[in-house]
Amino acid sequence: MLKTCIISIIDDDESVREATKGLIRSLGYDTATFASAEEYLESDCVSDSACLITDLNMPGMSGADLQDRLIAEGRRVPMIFITAYSDEKVRVRVLNAGAFGFLRKPFDDENLIECLNKALEEHTTTGQ
């Protein structure tokens, strides 16, 4: 039986999206996947996501820009960033803005699960 919260996964790399989706579903969570931040913003999942796992660097809107936009709109959904191109300034920026993780690809499944558990605990505690 799937847990009731939706974990949204945003990555322009389909193989990463599918692998992350498989991992998250194996934990019992429902998932929604998107190839871009814009696709996510146009979906019904914006208000239903309990956590976002997003790539940092994507064509169009970046993961960091998505975080900025959601915060500006008053949406405090927990976010976990994954990236192949680590940038220390951006890492500090997104973590200071409340991200629950900044993982470099390829990331260890256990690290992602640990970040997800912290994010969902926060989501449940604050009711965001």
N, C-alpha and C positions, 0 to 999 in steps of 0.2 A: 504494500500500500504506500502511495507517495505521500510525503509530508505536504502540507497545504501551501507552503510558501513557494514562490517562483524565483529561481535564480536565473537572471538574464546574463547571457554570454555574448559579448560583442568583440568580434575579431574579423579582420578582412581576410585572414587565412582560413579557408574552409577546414583544412586538416586539424588546425588547432581548435577551432570551434567544435568540431565533432569529437575530438579526443576529450576536451574539457567537458562537453555535454555528457559523454559516456561516464566519466568519473563522477560528476555531480549526480547523475541519475542513479549510479551504483550506490550512492549514499542515501537514496530514497527521496530525493528532491525532484520536483518538477522543474523543467528548464524551458527557456525560450532563447533562441539564437538569432543573432543579427550580424550582417556583414559590415555594418557601419553604424556610427553614432546617430546619423540622420535617420536611418531605418528604425533604430530603437526609438527615437523621439517621436516618430510618426505612428508608433504602435500603441496598443492598449496596455502594454506592460509597464509603461512609465509609472503609473500609480499602483501597479500590482507587484512590482519587484521587491523582494525582501533583501536582495543583494545584487550588485552588478560586478561581473568579472569582465574587465575590458582591457583590450590592447591599448597601449599608449600611442603608438604611431600608426595611423591609418590614413588613407586618402580622405580628403575632406576634413571633417572635424576630428581633432585628436581626442584621446581619452581624457587628457587634462582639461581641454576646452569643454568637453561634456560635463565633467565634474563642476567646473565653474558655472556653466549654464544651469545645471540642476540646483546648485546652491543658490544662485541668483533667483530662481523660481521658488525657493523655499522648500525644495525637496532634499531631504537629508538621507537618501538611501545609502547604505553602506557600500563602499566600493573597494575592489581589489584590482590592482593594475598588474598586467603582465606585459613584458616587452623584450624584444631582442636587442634593443638599442638603449642601454641604460645611460641616462643623463642625470648626473648628481643634482643639478639645480632643479630639474623637474621632479626628481624623486622627493627631495625635501619639500617642494611646493605642494605636491599632492598629499604627502603624509601630513604636513601641517594643516591641510584643509580637511583632514579627517579620514583619509584612506586607511584601510585595515591591512594593506599589504602592497608591496612593490616587488614583484618576482621577475627575475630574469629568465627568459626562455633559453633552453628548456628548463622548466622548473620541476622540482620534486613534488610529486602528488601530495605527500604528507605536509609539506609547507603550505600548499594551497588549502588543504583541508583544515589546517590549524588556523589560517587566516579566515576561512569561511566560518568556522565555529565561533571565532571571536566576533565577527561581523554580525552573525545571526543572533548571538547572545545580546549584543548591543541593540539590535533591531527589536528584539523581544522585550528587553528591559525598558527601552525608551518609547516603544509603541510607534516609532516612526514608520 
